[in-house]
């Protein structure tokens, strides 16, 4: 079997409206489309996206994903988290209303590795 790449990142949530408020509002991701049960958000210019989908009983903190940003310390001001230093630069983590962790990380120390 050959893995070709990431299709989408799926996140279980309790409410599409609350998820739209967090992912579109707090994180500022661009919504590609939404229904009563799910919403798909663009991640940069890439085809794969972040898909939030209503689950009857989403497990708290069952998902953790880091997304690349130009400046994680600036992103921390927007999301209200405390940035911390990593090998490649800086990262800030924030939880959605269901405890899923979204990390926003930059490559300011290793720009050749970033986008």
C-alpha positions in Angstrom: 0.0 0.0 0.0 1.2 3.5 -0.8 0.0 6.5 1.1 -0.3 9.5 -1.2 -0.9 12.2 1.3 -3.4 13.8 3.7 -7.0 13.9 2.5 -8.7 15.8 5.4 -8.3 16.1 9.1 -11.5 15.1 10.8 -12.5 16.5 14.2 -15.4 15.3 16.3 -17.5 18.2 17.7 -20.7 18.6 19.6 -22.2 21.4 17.6 -21.5 22.8 14.1 -22.5 26.3 15.1 -20.1 26.3 18.1 -17.4 24.8 15.9 -17.9 27.5 13.3 -17.6 30.1 15.9 -14.2 28.6 17.1 -12.6 27.5 13.8 -13.9 30.3 11.7 -14.1 33.0 14.4 -11.2 32.4 16.8 -8.8 30.7 14.4 -9.9 32.6 11.4 -9.9 29.6 9.0 -11.8 30.0 5.7 -14.9 27.9 5.6 -15.3 26.0 2.3 -18.8 24.7 3.0 -21.1 23.7 5.9 -24.2 21.6 6.5 -26.1 20.9 9.7 -23.7 18.1 10.5 -20.3 19.3 9.3 -18.1 22.1 8.1 -14.9 22.0 6.1 -12.2 24.6 6.5 -9.3 25.4 4.2 -5.8 25.0 5.5 -3.7 27.5 3.6 -3.7 26.9 -0.1 -3.6 23.1 0.2 -6.4 20.9 -1.0 -6.7 18.9 2.3 -8.8 20.7 4.9 -10.0 20.5 8.5 -13.4 18.8 8.6 -15.5 19.2 11.8 -18.3 16.8 12.1 -21.0 16.4 14.8 -20.7 13.3 16.9 -23.2 12.1 19.5 -20.5 12.0 22.2 -17.2 13.5 21.1 -14.4 12.3 23.3 -12.7 15.3 25.0 -9.2 15.9 23.7 -9.3 13.1 21.2 -7.6 15.1 18.5 -4.4 17.1 18.3 -3.1 18.8 15.2 -0.5 21.5 14.5 -1.0 24.0 11.7 1.8 26.1 10.3 1.5 29.9 10.7 4.0 32.7 9.8 4.3 33.9 13.4 3.1 31.8 16.4 3.7 34.5 18.9 1.4 36.9 16.9 -1.1 34.0 16.6 -1.0 33.6 20.4 -2.2 37.2 20.8 -5.3 36.3 18.7 -6.2 33.0 20.4 -5.2 33.9 23.9 -2.6 31.2 24.5 0.9 31.2 25.8 3.6 30.6 23.1 6.4 28.2 23.8 9.7 27.7 22.0 10.3 24.6 19.9 13.3 23.5 17.8 12.0 25.2 14.6 10.5 28.3 16.1 7.5 29.0 18.3 4.2 27.2 19.0 1.0 28.1 20.8 -1.7 25.5 21.5 -5.4 26.2 22.1 -8.4 23.9 22.7 -11.7 24.0 21.0 -14.9 23.7 23.1 -14.5 19.9 23.1 -10.9 19.7 24.2 -9.4 19.1 20.8 -6.0 20.7 20.7 -5.0 23.0 17.8 -1.3 24.0 17.7 -0.2 27.0 15.7 3.5 26.6 14.9 6.0 28.6 13.0 9.4 28.0 11.4 11.1 31.3 12.4 14.2 29.5 13.6 14.4 27.1 10.6 12.8 29.0 7.7 14.1 26.6 5.1 11.8 23.9 6.6 8.6 26.0 6.4 6.3 27.0 3.6 
